[in-house]
């Protein structure tokens, strides 16, 4: 017994999967502007409120030495493009 509505759902799901999540778009822009640290561990992207995000760039050779090397408060538009950054993101790596 098949349900035709179930057949329609994968098309909608695939459409959403084609777009990168907003966090990944923001992360890519920050790393492109900042440069990629040699000992990069992670880039945390956290939504603070409506269109503002906190981005922390974590570095360290191993788990015991992880630290926040850079931290930014970003304002982004609906597409995830960075409109403003505090402090300003400059090329460091």
PDB file of N, CA, C and O in Angstrom:
ATOM      1  N   UNK A   1       0.840  -1.168   0.000  1.00  0.00           N
ATOM      2  CA  UNK A   1       0.000   0.000   0.000  1.00  0.00           C
ATOM      3  C   UNK A   1       0.897   1.247   0.000  1.00  0.00           C
ATOM      4  O   UNK A   1       1.516   1.563   1.016  1.00  0.00           O
ATOM      5  N   UNK A   2       0.968   1.942  -1.116  1.00  0.00           N
ATOM      6  CA  UNK A   2       1.819   3.123  -1.214  1.00  0.00           C
ATOM      7  C   UNK A   2       0.979   4.386  -1.124  1.00  0.00           C
ATOM      8  O   UNK A   2      -0.197   4.402  -1.487  1.00  0.00           O
ATOM      9  N   UNK A   3       1.590   5.408  -0.647  1.00  0.00           N
ATOM     10  CA  UNK A   3       0.937   6.692  -0.520  1.00  0.00           C
ATOM     11  C   UNK A   3       1.607   7.653  -1.501  1.00  0.00           C
ATOM     12  O   UNK A   3       2.822   7.835  -1.440  1.00  0.00           O
ATOM     13  N   UNK A   4       0.853   8.263  -2.390  1.00  0.00           N
ATOM     14  CA  UNK A   4       1.425   9.135  -3.408  1.00  0.00           C
ATOM     15  C   UNK A   4       2.078  10.377  -2.802  1.00  0.00           C
ATOM     16  O   UNK A   4       3.016  10.921  -3.384  1.00  0.00           O
ATOM     17  N   UNK A   5       1.605  10.827  -1.659  1.00  0.00           N
ATOM     18  CA  UNK A   5       2.226  11.987  -1.021  1.00  0.00           C
ATOM     19  C   UNK A   5       3.653  11.683  -0.601  1.00  0.00           C
ATOM     20  O   UNK A   5       4.508  12.567  -0.651  1.00  0.00           O
ATOM     21  N   UNK A   6       3.929  10.460  -0.189  1.00  0.00           N
ATOM     22  CA  UNK A   6       5.282  10.083   0.193  1.00  0.00           C
ATOM     23  C   UNK A   6       6.216  10.156  -1.009  1.00  0.00           C
ATOM     24  O   UNK A   6       7.397  10.465  -0.850  1.00  0.00           O
ATOM     25  N   UNK A   7       5.718   9.882  -2.184  1.00  0.00           N
ATOM     26  CA  UNK A   7       6.531   9.962  -3.398  1.00  0.00           C
ATOM     27  C   UNK A   7       6.877  11.411  -3.737  1.00  0.00           C
ATOM     28  O   UNK A   7       7.929  11.667  -4.322  1.00  0.00           O
ATOM     29  N   UNK A   8       6.027  12.346  -3.388  1.00  0.00           N
ATOM     30  CA  UNK A   8       6.268  13.753  -3.688  1.00  0.00           C
ATOM     31  C   UNK A   8       7.297  14.376  -2.733  1.00  0.00           C
ATOM     32  O   UNK A   8       8.007  15.299  -3.132  1.00  0.00           O
ATOM     33  N   UNK A   9       7.394  13.905  -1.503  1.00  0.00           N
ATOM     34  CA  UNK A   9       8.260  14.506  -0.504  1.00  0.00           C
ATOM     35  C   UNK A   9       9.748  14.498  -0.871  1.00  0.00           C
ATOM     36  O   UNK A   9      10.412  15.509  -0.642  1.00  0.00           O
ATOM     37  N   UNK A  10      10.305  13.427  -1.422  1.00  0.00           N
ATOM     38  CA  UNK A  10      11.735  13.467  -1.740  1.00  0.00           C
ATOM     39  C   UNK A  10      12.127  14.598  -2.680  1.00  0.00           C
ATOM     40  O   UNK A  10      13.243  15.107  -2.577  1.00  0.00           O
ATOM     41  N   UNK A  11      11.262  15.007  -3.583  1.00  0.00           N
ATOM     42  CA  UNK A  11      11.576  16.112  -4.483  1.00  0.00           C
ATOM     43  C   UNK A  11      11.788  17.403  -3.700  1.00  0.00           C
ATOM     44  O   UNK A  11      12.713  18.163  -3.989  1.00  0.00           O
ATOM     45  N   UNK A  12      10.936  17.649  -2.714  1.00  0.00           N
ATOM     46  CA  UNK A  12      11.066  18.838  -1.879  1.00  0.00           C
ATOM     47  C   UNK A  12      12.340  18.742  -1.044  1.00  0.00           C
ATOM     48  O   UNK A  12      13.074  19.724  -0.929  1.00  0.00           O
ATOM     49  N   UNK A  13      12.614  17.579  -0.462  1.00  0.00           N
ATOM     50  CA  UNK A  13      13.809  17.383   0.353  1.00  0.00           C
ATOM     51  C   UNK A  13      15.075  17.607  -0.467  1.00  0.00           C
ATOM     52  O   UNK A  13      16.017  18.233   0.018  1.00  0.00           O
ATOM     53  N   UNK A  14      15.112  17.108  -1.695  1.00  0.00           N
ATOM     54  CA  UNK A  14      16.284  17.272  -2.544  1.00  0.00           C
ATOM     55  C   UNK A  14      16.518  18.734  -2.871  1.00  0.00           C
ATOM     56  O   UNK A  14      17.664  19.178  -2.948  1.00  0.00           O
ATOM     57  N   UNK A  15      15.448  19.487  -3.063  1.00  0.00           N
ATOM     58  CA  UNK A  15      15.581  20.903  -3.365  1.00  0.00           C
ATOM     59  C   UNK A  15      16.275  21.637  -2.220  1.00  0.00           C
ATOM     60  O   UNK A  15      17.148  22.469  -2.469  1.00  0.00           O
ATOM     61  N   UNK A  16      15.913  21.351  -0.989  1.00  0.00           N
ATOM     62  CA  UNK A  16      16.533  21.984   0.174  1.00  0.00           C
ATOM     63  C   UNK A  16      17.983  21.556   0.326  1.00  0.00           C
ATOM     64  O   UNK A  16      18.823  22.360   0.727  1.00  0.00           O
ATOM     65  N   UNK A  17      18.288  20.313   0.014  1.00  0.00           N
ATOM     66  CA  UNK A  17      19.649  19.790   0.185  1.00  0.00           C
ATOM     67  C   UNK A  17      20.624  20.406  -0.810  1.00  0.00           C
ATOM     68  O   UNK A  17      21.831  20.398  -0.569  1.00  0.00           O
ATOM     69  N   UNK A  18      20.126  20.943  -1.926  1.00  0.00           N
ATOM     70  CA  UNK A  18      21.002  21.546  -2.923  1.00  0.00           C
ATOM     71  C   UNK A  18      21.672  22.809  -2.392  1.00  0.00           C
ATOM     72  O   UNK A  18      22.769  23.153  -2.831  1.00  0.00           O
ATOM     73  N   UNK A  19      21.033  23.497  -1.462  1.00  0.00           N
ATOM     74  CA  UNK A  19      21.573  24.736  -0.897  1.00  0.00           C
ATOM     75  C   UNK A  19      22.420  24.420   0.320  1.00  0.00           C
ATOM     76  O   UNK A  19      22.071  23.560   1.128  1.00  0.00           O
ATOM     77  N   UNK A  20      23.556  25.139   0.445  1.00  0.00           N
ATOM     78  CA  UNK A  20      24.390  24.973   1.631  1.00  0.00           C
ATOM     79  C   UNK A  20      23.676  25.600   2.831  1.00  0.00           C
ATOM     80  O   UNK A  20      23.043  26.647   2.698  1.00  0.00           O
ATOM     81  N   UNK A  21      23.777  24.967   3.995  1.00  0.00           N
ATOM     82  CA  UNK A  21      23.225  25.613   5.193  1.00  0.00           C
ATOM     83  C   UNK A  21      23.923  26.956   5.438  1.00  0.00           C
ATOM     84  O   UNK A  21      25.092  27.127   5.091  1.00  0.00           O
ATOM     85  N   UNK A  22      23.210  27.888   6.028  1.00  0.00           N
ATOM     86  CA  UNK A  22      23.719  29.234   6.259  1.00  0.00           C
ATOM     87  C   UNK A  22      25.025  29.223   7.050  1.00  0.00           C
ATOM     88  O   UNK A  22      25.916  30.025   6.772  1.00  0.00           O
ATOM     89  N   UNK A  23      25.153  28.330   8.031  1.00  0.00           N
ATOM     90  CA  UNK A  23      26.379  28.247   8.827  1.00  0.00           C
ATOM     91  C   UNK A  23      27.602  27.983   7.953  1.00  0.00           C
ATOM     92  O   UNK A  23      28.658  28.579   8.165  1.00  0.00           O
ATOM     93  N   UNK A  24      27.464  27.099   6.977  1.00  0.00           N
ATOM     94  CA  UNK A  24      28.584  26.769   6.099  1.00  0.00           C
ATOM     95  C   UNK A  24      28.949  27.938   5.190  1.00  0.00           C
ATOM     96  O   UNK A  24      30.126  28.166   4.910  1.00  0.00           O
ATOM     97  N   UNK A  25      27.949  28.674   4.731  1.00  0.00           N
ATOM     98  CA  UNK A  25      28.192  29.847   3.884  1.00  0.00           C
ATOM     99  C   UNK A  25      28.973  30.891   4.676  1.00  0.00           C
ATOM    100  O   UNK A  25      29.939  31.463   4.170  1.00  0.00           O
ATOM    101  N   UNK A  26      28.558  31.139   5.915  1.00  0.00           N
ATOM    102  CA  UNK A  26      29.230  32.116   6.774  1.00  0.00           C
ATOM    103  C   UNK A  26      30.653  31.654   7.077  1.00  0.00           C
ATOM    104  O   UNK A  26      31.595  32.441   6.979  1.00  0.00           O
ATOM    105  N   UNK A  27      30.813  30.396   7.441  1.00  0.00           N
ATOM    106  CA  UNK A  27      32.132  29.819   7.759  1.00  0.00           C
ATOM    107  C   UNK A  27      33.086  29.988   6.576  1.00  0.00           C
ATOM    108  O   UNK A  27      34.232  30.397   6.765  1.00  0.00           O
ATOM    109  N   UNK A  28      32.635  29.681   5.373  1.00  0.00           N
ATOM    110  CA  UNK A  28      33.481  29.793   4.183  1.00  0.00           C
ATOM    111  C   UNK A  28      33.940  31.230   3.947  1.00  0.00           C
ATOM    112  O   UNK A  28      35.093  31.462   3.586  1.00  0.00           O
ATOM    113  N   UNK A  29      33.042  32.193   4.148  1.00  0.00           N
ATOM    114  CA  UNK A  29      33.400  33.600   3.947  1.00  0.00           C
ATOM    115  C   UNK A  29      34.445  34.066   4.951  1.00  0.00           C
ATOM    116  O   UNK A  29      35.376  34.790   4.596  1.00  0.00           O
ATOM    117  N   UNK A  30      34.290  33.647   6.210  1.00  0.00           N
ATOM    118  CA  UNK A  30      35.240  34.054   7.253  1.00  0.00           C
ATOM    119  C   UNK A  30      36.623  33.486   6.947  1.00  0.00           C
ATOM    120  O   UNK A  30      37.616  34.210   7.015  1.00  0.00           O
ATOM    121  N   UNK A  31      36.697  32.207   6.613  1.00  0.00           N
ATOM    122  CA  UNK A  31      37.997  31.584   6.338  1.00  0.00           C
ATOM    123  C   UNK A  31      38.621  32.171   5.074  1.00  0.00           C
ATOM    124  O   UNK A  31      39.840  32.328   5.005  1.00  0.00           O
ATOM    125  N   UNK A  32      37.803  32.494   4.080  1.00  0.00           N
ATOM    126  CA  UNK A  32      38.332  33.102   2.860  1.00  0.00           C
ATOM    127  C   UNK A  32      38.931  34.481   3.169  1.00  0.00           C
ATOM    128  O   UNK A  32      39.998  34.816   2.655  1.00  0.00           O
ATOM    129  N   UNK A  33      38.263  35.274   3.994  1.00  0.00           N
ATOM    130  CA  UNK A  33      38.748  36.611   4.333  1.00  0.00           C
ATOM    131  C   UNK A  33      39.929  36.563   5.297  1.00  0.00           C
ATOM    132  O   UNK A  33      40.856  37.365   5.180  1.00  0.00           O
ATOM    133  N   UNK A  34      39.903  35.641   6.237  1.00  0.00           N
ATOM    134  CA  UNK A  34      40.923  35.543   7.274  1.00  0.00           C
ATOM    135  C   UNK A  34      42.156  34.788   6.797  1.00  0.00           C
ATOM    136  O   UNK A  34      43.279  35.118   7.177  1.00  0.00           O
ATOM    137  N   UNK A  35      41.942  33.773   5.962  1.00  0.00           N
ATOM    138  CA  UNK A  35      43.005  32.845   5.601  1.00  0.00           C
ATOM    139  C   UNK A  35      42.843  31.613   6.477  1.00  0.00           C
ATOM    140  O   UNK A  35      42.174  31.669   7.509  1.00  0.00           O
ATOM    141  N   UNK A  36      43.449  30.501   6.075  1.00  0.00           N
ATOM    142  CA  UNK A  36      43.285  29.260   6.832  1.00  0.00           C
ATOM    143  C   UNK A  36      44.504  29.033   7.727  1.00  0.00           C
ATOM    144  O   UNK A  36      45.615  28.840   7.233  1.00  0.00           O
ATOM    145  N   UNK A  37      44.290  29.057   9.051  1.00  0.00           N
ATOM    146  CA  UNK A  37      45.402  28.791   9.969  1.00  0.00           C
ATOM    147  C   UNK A  37      45.937  27.369   9.773  1.00  0.00           C
ATOM    148  O   UNK A  37      45.175  26.460   9.443  1.00  0.00           O
ATOM    149  N   UNK A  38      47.225  27.178   9.974  1.00  0.00           N
ATOM    150  CA  UNK A  38      47.843  25.858   9.804  1.00  0.00           C
ATOM    151  C   UNK A  38      47.238  24.848  10.767  1.00  0.00           C
ATOM    152  O   UNK A  38      47.003  23.698  10.397  1.00  0.00           O
ATOM    153  N   UNK A  39      46.986  25.269  11.995  1.00  0.00           N
ATOM    154  CA  UNK A  39      46.478  24.357  13.025  1.00  0.00           C
ATOM    155  C   UNK A  39      44.976  24.544  13.285  1.00  0.00           C
ATOM    156  O   UNK A  39      44.519  24.408  14.419  1.00  0.00           O
ATOM    157  N   UNK A  40      44.217  24.855  12.233  1.00  0.00           N
ATOM    158  CA  UNK A  40      42.768  25.056  12.350  1.00  0.00           C
ATOM    159  C   UNK A  40      42.091  23.790  12.861  1.00  0.00           C
ATOM    160  O   UNK A  40      42.293  22.710  12.306  1.00  0.00           O
ATOM    161  N   UNK A  41      41.291  23.918  13.912  1.00  0.00           N
ATOM    162  CA  UNK A  41      40.533  22.792  14.467  1.00  0.00           C
ATOM    163  C   UNK A  41      39.063  22.864  14.083  1.00  0.00           C
ATOM    164  O   UNK A  41      38.459  21.858  13.713  1.00  0.00           O
ATOM    165  N   UNK A  42      38.489  24.066  14.174  1.00  0.00           N
ATOM    166  CA  UNK A  42      37.063  24.209  13.916  1.00  0.00           C
ATOM    167  C   UNK A  42      36.721  25.688  13.768  1.00  0.00           C
ATOM    168  O   UNK A  42      37.445  26.560  14.248  1.00  0.00           O
ATOM    169  N   UNK A  43      35.620  25.948  13.102  1.00  0.00           N
ATOM    170  CA  UNK A  43      35.049  27.293  13.039  1.00  0.00           C
ATOM    171  C   UNK A  43      33.628  27.169  13.547  1.00  0.00           C
ATOM    172  O   UNK A  43      32.777  26.567  12.893  1.00  0.00           O
ATOM    173  N   UNK A  44      33.372  27.741  14.718  1.00  0.00           N
ATOM    174  CA  UNK A  44      32.040  27.692  15.314  1.00  0.00           C
ATOM    175  C   UNK A  44      31.224  28.877  14.822  1.00  0.00           C
ATOM    176  O   UNK A  44      31.689  30.017  14.836  1.00  0.00           O
ATOM    177  N   UNK A  45      30.010  28.596  14.391  1.00  0.00           N
ATOM    178  CA  UNK A  45      29.091  29.651  13.962  1.00  0.00           C
ATOM    179  C   UNK A  45      27.834  29.510  14.801  1.00  0.00           C
ATOM    180  O   UNK A  45      27.145  28.493  14.731  1.00  0.00           O
ATOM    181  N   UNK A  46      27.534  30.533  15.597  1.00  0.00           N
ATOM    182  CA  UNK A  46      26.377  30.505  16.485  1.00  0.00           C
ATOM    183  C   UNK A  46      25.497  31.718  16.222  1.00  0.00           C
ATOM    184  O   UNK A  46      25.975  32.851  16.176  1.00  0.00           O
ATOM    185  N   UNK A  47      24.210  31.463  16.051  1.00  0.00           N
ATOM    186  CA  UNK A  47      23.269  32.559  15.853  1.00  0.00           C
ATOM    187  C   UNK A  47      23.025  33.243  17.193  1.00  0.00           C
ATOM    188  O   UNK A  47      22.666  32.594  18.175  1.00  0.00           O
ATOM    189  N   UNK A  48      23.223  34.558  17.224  1.00  0.00           N
ATOM    190  CA  UNK A  48      23.030  35.329  18.451  1.00  0.00           C
ATOM    191  C   UNK A  48      21.611  35.889  18.489  1.00  0.00           C
ATOM    192  O   UNK A  48      20.900  35.734  19.482  1.00  0.00           O
ATOM    193  N   UNK A  49      21.209  36.531  17.414  1.00  0.00           N
ATOM    194  CA  UNK A  49      19.838  36.956  17.229  1.00  0.00           C
ATOM    195  C   UNK A  49      19.582  37.100  15.742  1.00  0.00           C
ATOM    196  O   UNK A  49      20.463  36.795  14.938  1.00  0.00           O
ATOM    197  N   UNK A  50      18.420  37.550  15.363  1.00  0.00           N
ATOM    198  CA  UNK A  50      17.889  37.518  13.998  1.00  0.00           C
ATOM    199  C   UNK A  50      18.941  37.399  12.882  1.00  0.00           C
ATOM    200  O   UNK A  50      19.001  36.368  12.212  1.00  0.00           O
ATOM    201  N   UNK A  51      19.757  38.417  12.674  1.00  0.00           N
ATOM    202  CA  UNK A  51      20.721  38.394  11.574  1.00  0.00           C
ATOM    203  C   UNK A  51      22.160  38.596  12.059  1.00  0.00           C
ATOM    204  O   UNK A  51      23.014  39.044  11.295  1.00  0.00           O
ATOM    205  N   UNK A  52      22.423  38.273  13.308  1.00  0.00           N
ATOM    206  CA  UNK A  52      23.750  38.416  13.899  1.00  0.00           C
ATOM    207  C   UNK A  52      24.274  37.061  14.350  1.00  0.00           C
ATOM    208  O   UNK A  52      23.545  36.260  14.935  1.00  0.00           O
ATOM    209  N   UNK A  53      25.547  36.819  14.071  1.00  0.00           N
ATOM    210  CA  UNK A  53      26.187  35.543  14.403  1.00  0.00           C
ATOM    211  C   UNK A  53      27.511  35.788  15.109  1.00  0.00           C
ATOM    212  O   UNK A  53      28.213  36.754  14.811  1.00  0.00           O
ATOM    213  N   UNK A  54      27.848  34.912  16.044  1.00  0.00           N
ATOM    214  CA  UNK A  54      29.160  34.901  16.680  1.00  0.00           C
ATOM    215  C   UNK A  54      29.960  33.800  15.993  1.00  0.00           C
ATOM    216  O   UNK A  54      29.501  32.660  15.912  1.00  0.00           O
ATOM    217  N   UNK A  55      31.141  34.127  15.502  1.00  0.00           N
ATOM    218  CA  UNK A  55      32.004  33.153  14.846  1.00  0.00           C
ATOM    219  C   UNK A  55      33.313  33.082  15.614  1.00  0.00           C
ATOM    220  O   UNK A  55      33.995  34.091  15.794  1.00  0.00           O
ATOM    221  N   UNK A  56      33.664  31.868  16.072  1.00  0.00           N
ATOM    222  CA  UNK A  56      34.917  31.626  16.773  1.00  0.00           C
ATOM    223  C   UNK A  56      35.782  30.709  15.920  1.00  0.00           C
ATOM    224  O   UNK A  56      35.326  29.660  15.466  1.00  0.00           O
ATOM    225  N   UNK A  57      37.031  31.109  15.705  1.00  0.00           N
ATOM    226  CA  UNK A  57      37.990  30.289  14.964  1.00  0.00           C
ATOM    227  C   UNK A  57      38.873  29.601  15.993  1.00  0.00           C
ATOM    228  O   UNK A  57      39.641  30.250  16.704  1.00  0.00           O
ATOM    229  N   UNK A  58      38.756  28.270  16.064  1.00  0.00           N
ATOM    230  CA  UNK A  58      39.504  27.487  17.047  1.00  0.00           C
ATOM    231  C   UNK A  58      40.749  26.887  16.404  1.00  0.00           C
ATOM    232  O   UNK A  58      40.678  26.305  15.322  1.00  0.00           O
ATOM    233  N   UNK A  59      41.885  27.031  17.073  1.00  0.00           N
ATOM    234  CA  UNK A  59      43.146  26.469  16.588  1.00  0.00           C
ATOM    235  C   UNK A  59      43.802  25.670  17.694  1.00  0.00           C
ATOM    236  O   UNK A  59      43.483  25.837  18.872  1.00  0.00           O
ATOM    237  N   UNK A  60      44.718  24.805  17.308  1.00  0.00           N
ATOM    238  CA  UNK A  60      45.478  24.027  18.280  1.00  0.00           C
ATOM    239  C   UNK A  60      46.010  22.755  17.645  1.00  0.00           C
ATOM    240  O   UNK A  60      45.348  22.148  16.803  1.00  0.00           O
ATOM    241  N   UNK A  61      47.201  22.357  18.048  1.00  0.00           N
ATOM    242  CA  UNK A  61      47.807  21.149  17.493  1.00  0.00           C
ATOM    243  C   UNK A  61      47.127  19.882  17.980  1.00  0.00           C
ATOM    244  O   UNK A  61      47.078  18.884  17.262  1.00  0.00           O
ATOM    245  N   UNK A  62      46.594  19.920  19.214  1.00  0.00           N
ATOM    246  CA  UNK A  62      45.869  18.763  19.754  1.00  0.00           C
ATOM    247  C   UNK A  62      44.742  19.263  20.644  1.00  0.00           C
ATOM    248  O   UNK A  62      44.615  20.465  20.877  1.00  0.00           O
ATOM    249  N   UNK A  63      43.930  18.352  21.137  1.00  0.00           N
ATOM    250  CA  UNK A  63      42.753  18.721  21.922  1.00  0.00           C
ATOM    251  C   UNK A  63      43.110  19.511  23.186  1.00  0.00           C
ATOM    252  O   UNK A  63      42.333  20.361  23.622  1.00  0.00           O
ATOM    253  N   UNK A  64      44.256  19.243  23.765  1.00  0.00           N
ATOM    254  CA  UNK A  64      44.656  19.927  24.995  1.00  0.00           C
ATOM    255  C   UNK A  64      45.100  21.368  24.757  1.00  0.00           C
ATOM    256  O   UNK A  64      45.131  22.166  25.693  1.00  0.00           O
ATOM    257  N   UNK A  65      45.439  21.706  23.533  1.00  0.00           N
ATOM    258  CA  UNK A  65      45.956  23.048  23.257  1.00  0.00           C
ATOM    259  C   UNK A  65      44.987  23.919  22.449  1.00  0.00           C
ATOM    260  O   UNK A  65      45.388  24.958  21.924  1.00  0.00           O
ATOM    261  N   UNK A  66      43.733  23.513  22.344  1.00  0.00           N
ATOM    262  CA  UNK A  66      42.760  24.281  21.561  1.00  0.00           C
ATOM    263  C   UNK A  66      42.475  25.618  22.239  1.00  0.00           C
ATOM    264  O   UNK A  66      42.296  25.703  23.454  1.00  0.00           O
ATOM    265  N   UNK A  67      42.440  26.658  21.404  1.00  0.00           N
ATOM    266  CA  UNK A  67      42.123  28.001  21.902  1.00  0.00           C
ATOM    267  C   UNK A  67      41.386  28.768  20.806  1.00  0.00           C
ATOM    268  O   UNK A  67      41.422  28.391  19.635  1.00  0.00           O
ATOM    269  N   UNK A  68      40.724  29.836  21.201  1.00  0.00           N
ATOM    270  CA  UNK A  68      40.052  30.700  20.227  1.00  0.00           C
ATOM    271  C   UNK A  68      41.080  31.708  19.729  1.00  0.00           C
ATOM    272  O   UNK A  68      41.546  32.561  20.484  1.00  0.00           O
ATOM    273  N   UNK A  69      41.424  31.599  18.464  1.00  0.00           N
ATOM    274  CA  UNK A  69      42.405  32.511  17.866  1.00  0.00           C
ATOM    275  C   UNK A  69      41.739  33.801  17.394  1.00  0.00           C
ATOM    276  O   UNK A  69      42.324  34.880  17.494  1.00  0.00           O
ATOM    277  N   UNK A  70      40.527  33.687  16.884  1.00  0.00           N
ATOM    278  CA  UNK A  70      39.804  34.847  16.369  1.00  0.00           C
ATOM    279  C   UNK A  70      38.331  34.695  16.712  1.00  0.00           C
ATOM    280  O   UNK A  70      37.790  33.589  16.707  1.00  0.00           O
ATOM    281  N   UNK A  71      37.690  35.816  17.010  1.00  0.00           N
ATOM    282  CA  UNK A  71      36.273  35.804  17.331  1.00  0.00           C
ATOM    283  C   UNK A  71      35.629  37.043  16.719  1.00  0.00           C
ATOM    284  O   UNK A  71      36.153  38.149  16.849  1.00  0.00           O
ATOM    285  N   UNK A  72      34.502  36.857  16.057  1.00  0.00           N
ATOM    286  CA  UNK A  72      33.839  37.946  15.357  1.00  0.00           C
ATOM    287  C   UNK A  72      32.344  37.939  15.634  1.00  0.00           C
ATOM    288  O   UNK A  72      31.742  36.882  15.820  1.00  0.00           O
ATOM    289  N   UNK A  73      31.753  39.122  15.660  1.00  0.00           N
ATOM    290  CA  UNK A  73      30.309  39.276  15.671  1.00  0.00           C
ATOM    291  C   UNK A  73      29.948  39.765  14.274  1.00  0.00           C
ATOM    292  O   UNK A  73      30.375  40.839  13.851  1.00  0.00           O
ATOM    293  N   UNK A  74      29.157  38.967  13.564  1.00  0.00           N
ATOM    294  CA  UNK A  74      28.832  39.274  12.171  1.00  0.00           C
ATOM    295  C   UNK A  74      27.373  39.627  11.999  1.00  0.00           C
ATOM    296  O   UNK A  74      26.502  39.082  12.677  1.00  0.00           O
ATOM    297  N   UNK A  75      27.117  40.540  11.091  1.00  0.00           N
ATOM    298  CA  UNK A  75      25.760  40.809  10.633  1.00  0.00           C
ATOM    299  C   UNK A  75      25.699  40.272   9.211  1.00  0.00           C
ATOM    300  O   UNK A  75      26.553  40.597   8.387  1.00  0.00           O
ATOM    301  N   UNK A  76      24.691  39.447   8.918  1.00  0.00           N
ATOM    302  CA  UNK A  76      24.591  38.829   7.601  1.00  0.00           C
ATOM    303  C   UNK A  76      23.218  39.113   6.985  1.00  0.00           C
ATOM    304  O   UNK A  76      22.255  39.400   7.696  1.00  0.00           O
ATOM    305  N   UNK A  77      23.146  39.027   5.658  1.00  0.00           N
ATOM    306  CA  UNK A  77      21.854  39.177   4.995  1.00  0.00           C
ATOM    307  C   UNK A  77      21.180  37.812   4.897  1.00  0.00           C
ATOM    308  O   UNK A  77      21.708  36.828   5.416  1.00  0.00           O
ATOM    309  N   UNK A  78      20.044  37.738   4.253  1.00  0.00           N
ATOM    310  CA  UNK A  78      19.269  36.493   4.191  1.00  0.00           C
ATOM    311  C   UNK A  78      19.973  35.391   3.402  1.00  0.00           C
ATOM    312  O   UNK A  78      19.664  34.214   3.585  1.00  0.00           O
ATOM    313  N   UNK A  79      20.913  35.752   2.530  1.00  0.00           N
ATOM    314  CA  UNK A  79      21.671  34.762   1.763  1.00  0.00           C
ATOM    315  C   UNK A  79      22.909  34.281   2.510  1.00  0.00           C
ATOM    316  O   UNK A  79      23.565  33.337   2.070  1.00  0.00           O
ATOM    317  N   UNK A  80      23.239  34.917   3.635  1.00  0.00           N
ATOM    318  CA  UNK A  80      24.417  34.537   4.403  1.00  0.00           C
ATOM    319  C   UNK A  80      25.640  35.367   4.080  1.00  0.00           C
ATOM    320  O   UNK A  80      26.722  35.098   4.602  1.00  0.00           O
ATOM    321  N   UNK A  81      25.491  36.368   3.233  1.00  0.00           N
ATOM    322  CA  UNK A  81      26.620  37.240   2.912  1.00  0.00           C
ATOM    323  C   UNK A  81      26.900  38.168   4.088  1.00  0.00           C
ATOM    324  O   UNK A  81      25.983  38.760   4.657  1.00  0.00           O
ATOM    325  N   UNK A  82      28.166  38.286   4.443  1.00  0.00           N
ATOM    326  CA  UNK A  82      28.557  39.124   5.571  1.00  0.00           C
ATOM    327  C   UNK A  82      28.419  40.587   5.187  1.00  0.00           C
ATOM    328  O   UNK A  82      28.999  41.037   4.199  1.00  0.00           O
ATOM    329  N   UNK A  83      27.645  41.328   5.975  1.00  0.00           N
ATOM    330  CA  UNK A  83      27.430  42.760   5.754  1.00  0.00           C
ATOM    331  C   UNK A  83      28.422  43.560   6.595  1.00  0.00           C
ATOM    332  O   UNK A  83      29.000  44.540   6.125  1.00  0.00           O
ATOM    333  N   UNK A  84      28.614  43.129   7.852  1.00  0.00           N
ATOM    334  CA  UNK A  84      29.516  43.836   8.759  1.00  0.00           C
ATOM    335  C   UNK A  84      30.135  42.844   9.727  1.00  0.00           C
ATOM    336  O   UNK A  84      29.523  41.833  10.074  1.00  0.00           O
ATOM    337  N   UNK A  85      31.360  43.143  10.161  1.00  0.00           N
ATOM    338  CA  UNK A  85      32.062  42.298  11.130  1.00  0.00           C
ATOM    339  C   UNK A  85      32.710  43.172  12.192  1.00  0.00           C
ATOM    340  O   UNK A  85      33.298  44.209  11.886  1.00  0.00           O
ATOM    341  N   UNK A  86      32.594  42.742  13.442  1.00  0.00           N
ATOM    342  CA  UNK A  86      33.226  43.423  14.558  1.00  0.00           C
ATOM    343  C   UNK A  86      34.042  42.410  15.344  1.00  0.00           C
ATOM    344  O   UNK A  86      33.452  41.489  15.909  1.00  0.00           O
ATOM    345  N   UNK A  87      35.352  42.525  15.413  1.00  0.00           N
ATOM    346  CA  UNK A  87      36.204  43.472  14.696  1.00  0.00           C
ATOM    347  C   UNK A  87      36.253  43.135  13.215  1.00  0.00           C
ATOM    348  O   UNK A  87      35.793  42.072  12.799  1.00  0.00           O
ATOM    349  N   UNK A  88      36.807  44.033  12.427  1.00  0.00           N
ATOM    350  CA  UNK A  88      36.919  43.820  10.984  1.00  0.00           C
ATOM    351  C   UNK A  88      37.796  42.583  10.725  1.00  0.00           C
ATOM    352  O   UNK A  88      38.809  42.385  11.395  1.00  0.00           O
ATOM    353  N   UNK A  89      37.398  41.754   9.746  1.00  0.00           N
ATOM    354  CA  UNK A  89      38.175  40.567   9.399  1.00  0.00           C
ATOM    355  C   UNK A  89      39.273  40.967   8.439  1.00  0.00           C
ATOM    356  O   UNK A  89      39.005  41.508   7.366  1.00  0.00           O
ATOM    357  N   UNK A  90      40.517  40.700   8.827  1.00  0.00           N
ATOM    358  CA  UNK A  90      41.668  41.004   7.970  1.00  0.00           C
ATOM    359  C   UNK A  90      42.422  39.712   7.690  1.00  0.00           C
ATOM    360  O   UNK A  90      42.360  38.767   8.476  1.00  0.00           O
ATOM    361  N   UNK A  91      43.134  39.675   6.570  1.00  0.00           N
ATOM    362  CA  UNK A  91      43.921  38.502   6.182  1.00  0.00           C
ATOM    363  C   UNK A  91      45.053  38.325   7.189  1.00  0.00           C
ATOM    364  O   UNK A  91      45.876  39.224   7.359  1.00  0.00           O
ATOM    365  N   UNK A  92      45.101  37.162   7.863  1.00  0.00           N
ATOM    366  CA  UNK A  92      46.135  36.902   8.862  1.00  0.00           C
ATOM    367  C   UNK A  92      46.933  35.640   8.558  1.00  0.00           C
ATOM    368  O   UNK A  92      48.041  35.471   9.067  1.00  0.00           O
ATOM    369  N   UNK A  93      46.390  34.766   7.744  1.00  0.00           N
ATOM    370  CA  UNK A  93      47.056  33.489   7.487  1.00  0.00           C
ATOM    371  C   UNK A  93      47.247  33.271   6.013  1.00  0.00           C
ATOM    372  O   UNK A  93      47.793  32.246   5.605  1.00  0.00           O
TER     373      UNK A  93
END
